[in-house]
Every structure is written in structure tokens, then in C-alpha cells.
Amino acid sequence: MLIHPWDAARDGDEWRDWLRTRDFGLLAVNGVHGGPPVVVPTHFLFDPDDEAILLHLARPNPVWPALEADPAVVVSVHDDYAYIPSTWRSDSPDSGVPTSYYASVQLTCSARIVDDKDGKADILRRQLAHHQPDGGHGLVAADEGPYRKMLSAIRGLRLQVVGVRAKFKYDDHKPAALRERVADGLAARDLPGDAGARAQQLRRMAARQDPSPTACG
């Protein structure tokens, strides 16, 4: 992923805040014996305190042989994306260049497979607490409750984050007037994704504004 200086996350808090409300992405694992990468769409739980990702997958999933061969993986998450027409980025239809707006966080991780019942039950409890905070599910435990016999059908994953690449591509290097015109266009078009892209663009614009000068005297 190419990251220009103006697209980079300003600090670790920016990408962590963005990731906190996004919990679905792609787990990418190197293929076995030179085969193509294995890519798995999945929900996950990001633990910012441990800098780790927790998830579980079905035992028949083809990702397991790849993980056992190479524990180096990438979790890729993207959102708040929109196509920006050429006419929004230029006063002349002949010279306008379209682009894509999006936010993306790619986490390079070292994977550890969790196969013991207590470990898998712990991952499930934590994921349920995150994805289903209002409850409505049974007891999750290794040796009791309605899910104990189902634990053998899954394997858990703990992905320790070892590197982060974060990108917020919203024309930060362009004049404010152009970005405001794009924001107006996104609001008027209102396609799926436009509101999120506009919110990220305006947030980045506000963060870049210089503080007002202090009055003298």
C-alpha cells in the first residue's frame, strides 16, 4: 500500500480510534509451497492494550495449513471509501483527475493458533462481549454451557501485532477550496460510503487547521 506523507496517520491514536469501531476485515496468509495467498473475510476483536487481534474460524477452513507453514500474516481493514469524480477536482472537465477516498489499516502480525478448550472459550467470550454487548447468548465455557460441545468445531487465533501501516486518503495535499467542493459533492450524492468518506475528510481538514492567533494587548 502506497502511503504519501499527506495520507499517513498523524499518530497511533488516529488509526486506533478509527479501528476501534471497525471489526471486520481480511486475514491474508502466505500460500503453502508457493501457492497463492489465502485470504479470509472475518470478524475480529482488536485488543489495543495487548496490541493483539483475537478471532476464531471453522476447523475445515483452508487457512490452517498456511498458518502452520508461516505464522506471518496481515489483517487488512478498509472503510469510509468513495469514488471522487474528475469534475469535482477541477474547474475544467478536460483536466480533472478522478481518485478514490478511503481509510485503510493494515496490521502485520505473528499468528498463534489456539486449540485448547479454555483458550478457545476465552476468545469466544471476549468476541461475544464485543460484538454482542447486550448479551442474549448462553454461558461460554470449556466444560459447561450450551457451547462446550461446539468448541471442537473451531480453532482460535491470537495475532500479535508487529507492524502497522495506516492510510487516510482524503486529498489532504489539495487546496481547502477543492476539498470543500468534494465534501459538498459527497453530501449531495449520498451514495453508500459517501457519508463516511465525507466525515473522515472533514475530520482531517479540521485537524490540519492552524490554531487561531492569540489576540495581542
JORAQUI-V40153 format. One record per run of one state. SS is the DSSP state (2 for helix, 1 for strand, 0 for the rest). FROM is the first residue (numbers start at 1). LEN is the number of residues. If there is no record, write none. Layout:
BEGIN
SS;FROM;LEN
SS;FROM;LEN
END
This chain:
BEGIN
0;1;4
2;5;3
1;8;1
0;9;3
2;12;9
0;21;3
1;24;6
0;30;2
2;32;3
0;35;3
1;38;6
0;44;1
1;45;3
0;48;4
1;52;7
0;59;4
2;63;7
0;70;2
1;72;13
0;85;1
2;86;3
0;89;10
1;99;16
0;115;2
2;117;15
0;132;16
2;148;6
1;154;16
0;170;6
2;176;14
0;190;4
2;194;15
0;209;9
END
